[in-house]
Amino acid sequence: IRFGVARGLFSNEAGMGSTPHAHATALVAHPVLQGFTAFIGVFVDTMVICTATALIILLTGANQLGLDGPLVTQQAFQIAFGDVGPKLIAVCLLFFAFTTVIGWYYFGESNIRYLIASPKGVAVYRVLVLLFIIVGTLGKVDLVWSLSDLFNGIMVIPNLIALILLRKEIKHILRDYDRRRQGKVPVYHYPKVETER
């Protein structure tokens, strides 16, 4: 159960507060619509992709071969699709890893720009990112996964606190959506926020 929760959290990031950066940049008529889009992403990732992976592992019996980690999935695809299977997994992992690094880098940089608003802060952040990428590739796989699980778990704590503190606003926006939704797409009137920048 622990590894299932950890991998699920790593897979869809639900509750971590990592994807609101991307969703907040979307131009939608009502914020609830973008919230529904976020739900769909978690559903597709968890219920479709993760379930399909689990089923192929169970149906091929790769889970009974004494392998660990990604080797189980690789062997399952080998059994199911022949020599093309491991190559398909390798290509998928390459794109997944690359897009994950780019996405997380963007999220981090947008936070640094908001919190520090200094080119030096962004430069330090870039150096740290490159350093951690190198350390991650040289470190042992078990250590990298343990650190990933630890930091993902730590990210959940402030996000859950924020969700609890914002529960009234969330409920208000959802009620506004339900009230305006009468066979048409409701339009939300965003409050004007003055910024100093």
C-alpha positions as a Markdown table, in Angstrom:
| # | Residue | x | y | z |
|---|---|---|---|---|
| 1 | Ile | 0.0 | 0.0 | 0.0 |
| 2 | Arg | 2.8 | 2.4 | 0.9 |
| 3 | Phe | 4.5 | 1.9 | -2.5 |
| 4 | Gly | 1.2 | 2.2 | -4.3 |
| 5 | Val | 0.4 | 5.5 | -2.6 |
| 6 | Ala | 3.9 | 6.8 | -3.2 |
| 7 | Arg | 3.9 | 5.8 | -6.9 |
| 8 | Gly | 0.4 | 7.1 | -7.4 |
| 9 | Leu | 1.4 | 10.4 | -5.9 |
| 10 | Phe | 4.5 | 10.5 | -8.1 |
| 11 | Ser | 2.4 | 9.7 | -11.1 |
| 12 | Asn | -0.5 | 12.1 | -10.8 |
| 13 | Glu | 0.6 | 14.6 | -8.2 |
| 14 | Ala | -3.0 | 14.9 | -6.8 |
| 15 | Gly | -3.0 | 16.9 | -3.6 |
| 16 | Met | 0.6 | 18.1 | -3.9 |
| 17 | Gly | -0.2 | 21.5 | -5.3 |
| 18 | Ser | 2.3 | 21.2 | -8.2 |
| 19 | Thr | -0.1 | 21.5 | -11.1 |
| 20 | Pro | -2.1 | 24.6 | -10.1 |
| 21 | His | 0.7 | 26.7 | -11.7 |
| 22 | Ala | -0.2 | 25.4 | -15.1 |
| 23 | His | -3.9 | 25.5 | -14.5 |
| 24 | Ala | -3.8 | 29.0 | -13.2 |
| 25 | Thr | -2.5 | 30.3 | -16.5 |
| 26 | Ala | -5.5 | 28.9 | -18.5 |
| 27 | Leu | -8.0 | 31.4 | -19.8 |
| 28 | Val | -11.4 | 29.9 | -19.0 |
| 29 | Ala | -14.8 | 31.3 | -18.5 |
| 30 | His | -15.1 | 29.9 | -14.9 |
| 31 | Pro | -12.3 | 28.5 | -12.7 |
| 32 | Val | -14.4 | 25.5 | -11.8 |
| 33 | Leu | -14.1 | 24.4 | -15.5 |
| 34 | Gln | -10.3 | 24.3 | -15.1 |
| 35 | Gly | -10.7 | 22.4 | -11.9 |
| 36 | Phe | -12.7 | 19.7 | -13.8 |
| 37 | Thr | -9.9 | 19.6 | -16.4 |
| 38 | Ala | -7.5 | 18.9 | -13.5 |
| 39 | Phe | -9.7 | 16.1 | -12.3 |
| 40 | Ile | -9.8 | 14.5 | -15.7 |
| 41 | Gly | -5.9 | 14.5 | -15.9 |
| 42 | Val | -5.7 | 12.7 | -12.6 |
| 43 | Phe | -8.4 | 10.2 | -13.7 |
| 44 | Val | -6.8 | 9.4 | -17.0 |
| 45 | Asp | -3.3 | 9.0 | -15.4 |
| 46 | Thr | -4.4 | 6.9 | -12.5 |
| 47 | Met | -7.4 | 4.9 | -13.7 |
| 48 | Val | -6.4 | 4.4 | -17.3 |
| 49 | Ile | -2.6 | 4.4 | -17.6 |
| 50 | Cys | -1.7 | 3.0 | -14.1 |
| 51 | Thr | -4.5 | 0.4 | -14.2 |
| 52 | Ala | -3.4 | -0.7 | -17.7 |
| 53 | Thr | 0.2 | -1.0 | -16.5 |
| 54 | Ala | -0.9 | -3.1 | -13.5 |
| 55 | Leu | -3.1 | -5.3 | -15.7 |
| 56 | Ile | -0.3 | -6.1 | -18.1 |
| 57 | Ile | 2.0 | -7.0 | -15.2 |
| 58 | Leu | -0.6 | -9.3 | -13.7 |
| 59 | Leu | -1.8 | -10.9 | -16.9 |
| 60 | Thr | 1.7 | -11.7 | -18.1 |
| 61 | Gly | 2.8 | -12.9 | -14.7 |
| 62 | Ala | 5.8 | -10.6 | -14.6 |
| 63 | Asn | 5.2 | -9.9 | -11.0 |
| 64 | Gln | 6.1 | -13.5 | -10.1 |
| 65 | Leu | 9.5 | -13.4 | -11.7 |
| 66 | Gly | 11.4 | -11.9 | -8.7 |
| 67 | Leu | 12.2 | -8.7 | -10.4 |
| 68 | Asp | 12.2 | -5.2 | -8.8 |
| 69 | Gly | 10.9 | -1.8 | -9.8 |
| 70 | Pro | 10.7 | -0.9 | -13.4 |
| 71 | Leu | 12.2 | -4.2 | -14.5 |
| 72 | Val | 8.8 | -5.8 | -13.7 |
| 73 | Thr | 7.0 | -3.5 | -16.1 |
| 74 | Gln | 9.8 | -3.9 | -18.7 |
| 75 | Gln | 9.5 | -7.7 | -18.5 |
| 76 | Ala | 5.7 | -7.6 | -18.7 |
| 77 | Phe | 6.0 | -5.6 | -22.0 |
| 78 | Gln | 8.7 | -8.0 | -23.2 |
| 79 | Ile | 6.3 | -10.9 | -22.7 |
| 80 | Ala | 3.3 | -9.2 | -24.2 |
| 81 | Phe | 4.9 | -7.4 | -27.2 |
| 82 | Gly | 8.2 | -9.2 | -27.8 |
| 83 | Asp | 11.4 | -7.3 | -28.4 |
| 84 | Val | 9.4 | -4.1 | -29.2 |
| 85 | Gly | 8.0 | -3.9 | -25.6 |
| 86 | Pro | 11.2 | -2.8 | -23.7 |
| 87 | Lys | 12.0 | -0.3 | -26.5 |
| 88 | Leu | 8.5 | 1.2 | -26.2 |
| 89 | Ile | 8.9 | 1.5 | -22.4 |
| 90 | Ala | 12.4 | 3.1 | -22.8 |
| 91 | Val | 11.0 | 5.7 | -25.3 |
| 92 | Cys | 8.0 | 6.4 | -23.0 |
| 93 | Leu | 10.3 | 6.8 | -20.0 |
| 94 | Leu | 12.6 | 9.1 | -21.9 |
| 95 | Phe | 9.7 | 11.5 | -22.8 |
| 96 | Phe | 8.1 | 11.2 | -19.4 |
| 97 | Ala | 11.4 | 12.0 | -17.6 |
| 98 | Phe | 12.3 | 14.9 | -20.0 |
| 99 | Thr | 8.8 | 16.5 | -19.8 |
| 100 | Thr | 8.8 | 16.1 | -16.0 |
| 101 | Val | 12.1 | 17.8 | -15.6 |
| 102 | Ile | 11.0 | 20.7 | -17.9 |
| 103 | Gly | 7.6 | 21.0 | -16.2 |
| 104 | Trp | 9.0 | 21.0 | -12.6 |
| 105 | Tyr | 11.7 | 23.4 | -13.7 |
| 106 | Tyr | 9.0 | 25.8 | -15.0 |
| 107 | Phe | 7.0 | 25.5 | -11.8 |
| 108 | Gly | 10.0 | 26.2 | -9.6 |
| 109 | Glu | 11.2 | 29.1 | -11.7 |
| 110 | Ser | 7.8 | 30.8 | -11.7 |
| 111 | Asn | 7.8 | 30.4 | -7.9 |
| 112 | Ile | 11.3 | 31.9 | -7.6 |
| 113 | Arg | 10.3 | 34.8 | -9.9 |
| 114 | Tyr | 7.2 | 35.5 | -7.7 |
| 115 | Leu | 8.9 | 35.2 | -4.3 |
| 116 | Ile | 12.3 | 36.7 | -5.0 |
| 117 | Ala | 11.9 | 38.8 | -8.1 |
| 118 | Ser | 15.6 | 38.9 | -8.7 |
| 119 | Pro | 17.6 | 37.6 | -11.7 |
| 120 | Lys | 20.2 | 36.4 | -9.2 |
| 121 | Gly | 17.6 | 34.2 | -7.5 |
| 122 | Val | 16.7 | 32.6 | -10.8 |
| 123 | Ala | 20.4 | 32.1 | -11.7 |
| 124 | Val | 21.0 | 30.3 | -8.3 |
| 125 | Tyr | 17.8 | 28.2 | -8.9 |
| 126 | Arg | 19.0 | 27.2 | -12.4 |
| 127 | Val | 22.4 | 26.1 | -11.0 |
| 128 | Leu | 20.7 | 24.1 | -8.3 |
| 129 | Val | 18.4 | 22.4 | -10.8 |
| 130 | Leu | 21.4 | 21.3 | -13.0 |
| 131 | Leu | 23.3 | 20.1 | -9.9 |
| 132 | Phe | 20.4 | 18.0 | -8.7 |
| 133 | Ile | 19.8 | 16.5 | -12.2 |
| 134 | Ile | 23.5 | 15.4 | -12.2 |
| 135 | Val | 23.3 | 14.1 | -8.6 |
| 136 | Gly | 20.0 | 12.3 | -9.5 |
| 137 | Thr | 21.6 | 10.5 | -12.5 |
| 138 | Leu | 24.7 | 9.4 | -10.5 |
| 139 | Gly | 22.8 | 8.4 | -7.3 |
| 140 | Lys | 21.6 | 4.9 | -6.5 |
| 141 | Val | 18.0 | 4.3 | -7.7 |
| 142 | Asp | 16.7 | 3.4 | -4.3 |
| 143 | Leu | 18.1 | 6.6 | -2.8 |
| 144 | Val | 16.6 | 8.7 | -5.6 |
| 145 | Trp | 13.2 | 7.1 | -5.2 |
| 146 | Ser | 13.3 | 7.5 | -1.4 |
| 147 | Leu | 14.2 | 11.2 | -1.7 |
| 148 | Ser | 11.5 | 11.6 | -4.3 |
| 149 | Asp | 8.9 | 10.0 | -2.0 |
| 150 | Leu | 10.1 | 12.1 | 0.9 |
| 151 | Phe | 9.9 | 15.5 | -0.9 |
| 152 | Asn | 6.6 | 14.6 | -2.6 |
| 153 | Gly | 5.2 | 13.8 | 0.9 |
| 154 | Ile | 6.5 | 17.0 | 2.3 |
| 155 | Met | 4.9 | 19.0 | -0.5 |
| 156 | Val | 1.5 | 17.6 | 0.4 |
| 157 | Ile | 1.5 | 19.2 | 3.9 |
| 158 | Pro | 1.5 | 22.9 | 3.0 |
| 159 | Asn | -0.9 | 22.3 | 0.1 |
| 160 | Leu | -3.4 | 20.6 | 2.4 |
| 161 | Ile | -3.1 | 23.4 | 4.9 |
| 162 | Ala | -3.8 | 25.9 | 2.1 |
| 163 | Leu | -6.8 | 23.9 | 0.9 |
| 164 | Ile | -8.2 | 23.9 | 4.4 |
| 165 | Leu | -7.7 | 27.7 | 4.7 |
| 166 | Leu | -9.2 | 28.3 | 1.3 |
| 167 | Arg | -12.2 | 26.0 | 1.8 |
| 168 | Lys | -14.7 | 28.8 | 2.0 |
| 169 | Glu | -13.5 | 30.4 | -1.1 |
| 170 | Ile | -13.5 | 27.1 | -2.9 |
| 171 | Lys | -17.1 | 26.4 | -1.8 |
| 172 | His | -18.2 | 29.9 | -2.8 |
| 173 | Ile | -16.7 | 29.5 | -6.3 |
| 174 | Leu | -18.3 | 26.1 | -6.8 |
| 175 | Arg | -21.7 | 27.4 | -5.7 |
| 176 | Asp | -21.3 | 30.3 | -8.1 |
| 177 | Tyr | -20.7 | 27.8 | -10.9 |
| 178 | Asp | -23.7 | 25.7 | -9.9 |
| 179 | Arg | -25.9 | 28.8 | -9.7 |
| 180 | Arg | -24.9 | 30.2 | -13.1 |
| 181 | Arg | -24.9 | 26.9 | -14.9 |
| 182 | Gln | -28.4 | 26.7 | -16.4 |
| 183 | Gly | -27.7 | 24.9 | -19.7 |
| 184 | Lys | -24.8 | 27.2 | -20.6 |
| 185 | Val | -21.2 | 27.8 | -19.7 |
| 186 | Pro | -21.2 | 30.1 | -16.6 |
| 187 | Val | -18.9 | 33.2 | -16.6 |
| 188 | Tyr | -17.0 | 34.1 | -13.5 |
| 189 | His | -16.3 | 37.7 | -12.7 |
| 190 | Tyr | -12.7 | 37.6 | -11.5 |
| 191 | Pro | -11.9 | 40.1 | -8.8 |
| 192 | Lys | -9.5 | 42.8 | -9.9 |
| 193 | Val | -6.1 | 42.4 | -8.2 |
| 194 | Glu | -3.6 | 45.3 | -8.3 |
| 195 | Thr | -0.1 | 44.2 | -8.6 |
| 196 | Glu | 3.0 | 46.2 | -7.9 |
| 197 | Arg | 5.0 | 44.7 | -10.8 |
